[in-house]
């Protein structure tokens, strides 16, 4: 386990991305400053919590497919955020109790909650790596202590690459991580867009970037698709997270949200 012995200080006066997201998902690990920014953004665009829940459901559907039909038994979840319902290990091990999961995050509050994440089934394994997405070599090296890199691994980058605001840096980081995975591995990724709400989404990014949080950038579906270069993108391709293999409904397809992603397989 790569967990620092010293507990980091938590500044509750400054809003923080993991805690705001936790608030939108209905969690309790947030503070007044986080709720204030979360409410400000929700007032501007009431569907933001819908995006949060839709992105979590994408994780559930993709991990269920990978652990089930695709037979993947190893998951590397980078930028996992605070524990909430349907964490990666819970979804994967519900299908395959022997699944092995490594969570990666650089957030100090997530670090404090690491023990809550490390609740594997007896047959499987969970581990936690305290590292930044900008450290792909460190992530791969640390993950190799738990995961077998001769067998397929599913890499999850759920709404995290948007915090790498330089495009070429972002593509390079994801490419390095995918290059380090064996054949048969998968990339599950989504990021924010302004396809659905246009100027409203752009304005929310302005508010977010002025809030003291790590700045983020929106990308087009085409730009998000570039992260899957060299991979076999599974059907239905790069789509709004709400429309990646949703459960059948009499109401038809779910409404699109401003988060687009895909699942790709490494040949």
C-alpha positions as CSV (number, residue, x, y, z in Angstrom):
1,X,0.0,0.0,0.0
2,X,1.4,3.4,-1.0
3,X,-0.2,5.5,1.7
4,X,1.7,8.2,3.4
5,X,2.3,7.7,7.1
6,X,1.6,11.3,7.9
7,X,-2.0,12.4,7.5
8,X,-2.3,15.5,5.3
9,X,-4.0,18.6,6.5
10,X,-7.4,19.2,5.1
11,X,-8.4,22.8,4.3
12,X,-12.2,23.0,4.7
13,X,-12.4,26.7,3.8
14,X,-11.4,26.1,0.2
15,X,-13.7,24.2,-2.1
16,X,-12.3,21.0,-3.5
17,X,-13.2,19.0,-6.6
18,X,-13.6,15.6,-4.9
19,X,-15.8,17.0,-2.2
20,X,-18.0,19.0,-4.6
21,X,-18.5,15.8,-6.7
22,X,-19.3,13.9,-3.6
23,X,-21.9,16.5,-2.7
24,X,-23.5,16.2,-6.2
25,X,-23.6,12.4,-5.7
26,X,-25.4,12.8,-2.4
27,X,-22.4,12.0,-0.2
28,X,-21.6,13.4,3.2
29,X,-17.9,14.0,2.8
30,X,-18.1,17.7,2.0
31,X,-18.0,21.1,3.7
32,X,-19.8,24.4,3.4
33,X,-17.3,25.8,0.9
34,X,-17.8,22.8,-1.3
35,X,-21.6,23.0,-1.1
36,X,-21.5,26.7,-1.9
37,X,-19.7,26.2,-5.2
38,X,-21.8,23.1,-5.9
39,X,-25.0,25.1,-5.4
40,X,-23.7,28.0,-7.4
41,X,-23.1,25.7,-10.4
42,X,-26.3,23.9,-10.0
43,X,-28.3,27.1,-10.0
44,X,-26.7,28.0,-13.3
45,X,-27.3,24.5,-14.8
46,X,-29.6,22.3,-12.7
47,X,-28.7,19.2,-14.7
48,X,-25.1,19.1,-13.4
49,X,-26.0,16.5,-10.7
50,X,-27.6,14.5,-13.4
51,X,-24.3,14.4,-15.2
52,X,-22.6,13.3,-12.0
53,X,-25.0,10.4,-11.6
54,X,-24.9,9.5,-15.3
55,X,-21.1,9.3,-15.2
56,X,-21.3,6.9,-12.2
57,X,-23.7,4.8,-14.1
58,X,-21.3,4.6,-17.0
59,X,-18.7,3.3,-14.6
60,X,-21.2,0.6,-13.4
61,X,-22.2,-0.5,-16.9
62,X,-18.7,-0.5,-18.3
63,X,-17.1,-2.3,-15.3
64,X,-20.0,-4.9,-15.3
65,X,-19.4,-5.6,-19.0
66,X,-15.6,-5.8,-18.6
67,X,-15.7,-8.1,-15.5
68,X,-18.5,-10.2,-17.1
69,X,-18.5,-10.5,-20.9
70,X,-14.9,-9.4,-21.5
71,X,-13.5,-11.5,-18.6
72,X,-11.3,-8.7,-17.3
73,X,-10.1,-9.4,-13.7
74,X,-7.9,-6.3,-13.1
75,X,-8.8,-2.7,-12.8
76,X,-6.7,0.5,-12.5
77,X,-8.9,3.4,-11.5
78,X,-7.0,6.7,-11.7
79,X,-8.6,9.7,-10.1
80,X,-11.1,7.6,-8.2
81,X,-12.4,10.4,-5.9
82,X,-14.1,9.9,-2.6
83,X,-15.8,6.6,-1.8
84,X,-19.5,6.6,-2.7
85,X,-22.0,4.0,-3.9
86,X,-20.9,1.6,-6.7
87,X,-17.2,2.0,-6.3
88,X,-15.2,0.1,-8.9
89,X,-14.2,-2.8,-6.7
90,X,-17.8,-3.3,-5.5
91,X,-19.1,-3.4,-9.1
92,X,-16.3,-5.6,-10.4
93,X,-16.2,-8.1,-7.5
94,X,-20.0,-8.4,-7.6
95,X,-19.4,-10.0,-11.0
96,X,-16.0,-11.6,-10.4
97,X,-15.1,-11.9,-6.7
98,X,-11.5,-12.5,-7.5
99,X,-11.1,-9.2,-9.3
100,X,-8.1,-7.1,-8.3
101,X,-8.4,-3.3,-8.1
102,X,-5.9,-0.5,-7.7
103,X,-7.2,3.0,-6.9
104,X,-5.1,6.0,-7.7
105,X,-5.7,9.6,-6.5
106,X,-3.6,12.5,-5.3
107,X,-6.4,14.2,-3.1
108,X,-5.5,14.3,0.6
109,X,-9.1,13.7,1.6
110,X,-9.3,10.6,-0.6
111,X,-6.1,9.5,1.1
112,X,-7.8,9.8,4.5
113,X,-10.6,7.6,3.2
114,X,-8.3,5.0,1.7
115,X,-9.2,2.4,4.2
116,X,-12.8,2.7,3.2
117,X,-11.9,1.8,-0.3
118,X,-9.7,-1.1,0.7
119,X,-12.6,-3.5,1.5
120,X,-12.0,-6.3,-1.0
121,X,-13.7,-9.7,-1.1
122,X,-11.5,-12.4,0.4
123,X,-10.9,-13.8,-3.1
124,X,-9.9,-10.5,-4.6
125,X,-7.6,-7.5,-3.8
126,X,-7.8,-3.8,-3.4
127,X,-4.9,-1.4,-3.1
128,X,-4.5,2.4,-3.1
129,X,-1.7,4.5,-4.7
130,X,-1.3,8.1,-3.7
131,X,-0.1,9.6,-7.0
132,X,-1.0,12.3,-9.6
133,X,-2.2,11.5,-13.1
134,X,0.8,13.5,-14.3
135,X,3.0,10.7,-13.0
136,X,2.2,7.8,-15.3
137,X,5.5,6.0,-14.7
138,X,4.9,6.1,-11.0
139,X,1.3,4.9,-11.4
140,X,2.3,2.0,-13.5
141,X,5.2,1.0,-11.3
142,X,3.1,1.2,-8.1
143,X,0.2,-0.7,-9.7
144,X,2.5,-3.5,-10.7
145,X,2.9,-4.4,-7.0
146,X,-0.8,-5.5,-7.1
147,X,-1.7,-6.1,-10.7
148,X,-0.2,-8.7,-13.1
149,X,0.9,-6.8,-16.2
150,X,1.0,-9.9,-18.3
151,X,-2.8,-10.1,-18.1
152,X,-5.4,-7.6,-19.4
153,X,-6.1,-4.6,-17.2
154,X,-9.0,-2.1,-17.5
155,X,-7.8,1.5,-17.1
156,X,-10.5,3.9,-15.8
157,X,-10.1,7.7,-16.4
158,X,-13.5,9.0,-15.3
159,X,-13.7,12.8,-15.7
160,X,-10.1,13.3,-14.7
161,X,-8.2,14.1,-17.9
162,X,-10.1,17.3,-18.3
163,X,-7.9,18.6,-15.5
164,X,-4.9,18.3,-17.8
165,X,-5.6,21.5,-19.7
166,X,-2.8,21.2,-22.2
167,X,-4.0,18.9,-25.0
168,X,-0.7,17.5,-26.0
169,X,0.3,16.8,-22.4
170,X,-3.1,15.1,-21.8
171,X,-2.7,12.9,-24.9
172,X,0.8,12.0,-23.9
173,X,-0.1,11.0,-20.4
174,X,-3.0,8.7,-21.5
175,X,-0.8,7.3,-24.3
176,X,1.9,6.4,-21.8
177,X,-0.5,4.7,-19.5
178,X,-2.1,2.7,-22.3
179,X,1.3,1.8,-23.8
180,X,2.1,0.3,-20.4
181,X,-0.8,-2.1,-20.5
182,X,-0.8,-5.6,-22.1
183,X,-2.8,-6.6,-25.2
184,X,-6.5,-7.2,-24.4
185,X,-6.6,-4.3,-21.9
186,X,-9.3,-1.7,-22.0
187,X,-9.5,2.1,-21.6
188,X,-12.7,3.5,-20.1
189,X,-12.8,7.2,-20.2
190,X,-15.1,10.2,-20.3
191,X,-14.6,14.0,-20.0
192,X,-16.7,17.1,-20.0
193,X,-18.0,18.8,-23.2
194,X,-20.2,21.7,-24.1
195,X,-22.1,19.8,-26.8
196,X,-25.4,19.7,-25.0
197,X,-25.6,23.0,-23.1
198,X,-23.1,25.2,-25.1
199,X,-22.5,28.6,-23.5
200,X,-24.0,27.4,-20.1
201,X,-21.4,24.7,-19.8
202,X,-18.7,27.2,-20.8
203,X,-19.8,29.6,-18.1
204,X,-19.8,26.8,-15.5
205,X,-16.1,26.1,-16.4
206,X,-15.4,29.8,-15.8
207,X,-17.0,29.7,-12.4
208,X,-15.2,26.4,-11.6
209,X,-11.8,27.7,-12.6
210,X,-12.3,30.9,-10.5
211,X,-13.3,28.9,-7.4
212,X,-9.8,27.9,-6.4
213,X,-10.1,24.3,-7.7
214,X,-7.7,22.8,-10.2
215,X,-8.6,24.4,-13.6
216,X,-10.3,22.2,-16.1
217,X,-11.0,22.4,-19.9
218,X,-13.9,21.1,-22.0
219,X,-13.1,19.0,-25.1
220,X,-15.2,18.0,-28.1
221,X,-16.2,14.4,-28.7
222,X,-13.7,14.3,-31.5
223,X,-10.9,15.4,-29.2
224,X,-12.0,12.8,-26.6
225,X,-12.0,10.2,-29.4
226,X,-8.3,10.9,-30.0
227,X,-7.5,9.5,-26.6
228,X,-8.5,6.1,-28.1
229,X,-6.1,6.3,-31.1
230,X,-4.8,2.8,-31.7
231,X,-7.6,1.1,-29.7
232,X,-10.7,-0.7,-30.9
233,X,-13.5,1.5,-29.8
234,X,-16.5,-0.6,-28.7
235,X,-20.0,0.1,-29.8
236,X,-21.7,2.6,-29.6
237,X,-18.5,4.6,-29.9
238,X,-17.8,8.0,-28.3
239,X,-21.2,9.1,-26.9
240,X,-22.8,11.0,-24.0
241,X,-22.2,9.0,-20.9
242,X,-25.9,8.5,-20.4
243,X,-26.1,6.7,-23.8
244,X,-23.3,4.2,-23.4
245,X,-25.3,0.9,-23.4
246,X,-28.1,2.2,-21.2
247,X,-30.7,-0.1,-19.7
248,X,-33.7,-0.5,-22.1
249,X,-36.5,1.9,-21.2
250,X,-40.0,2.5,-22.5
251,X,-39.1,6.2,-22.5
252,X,-36.5,5.6,-25.2
253,X,-32.9,6.9,-25.1
254,X,-31.8,8.9,-22.0
255,X,-31.2,12.6,-22.4
256,X,-27.7,13.5,-23.3
257,X,-25.5,15.2,-20.7
258,X,-22.3,17.2,-21.2
259,X,-19.9,14.3,-20.6
260,X,-18.8,12.1,-23.5
261,X,-16.7,9.0,-23.4
262,X,-16.1,5.5,-24.7
263,X,-14.6,2.1,-24.0
264,X,-11.7,0.9,-26.1
265,X,-9.8,-2.4,-26.3
266,X,-6.1,-2.6,-26.9
267,X,-5.3,-5.1,-29.7
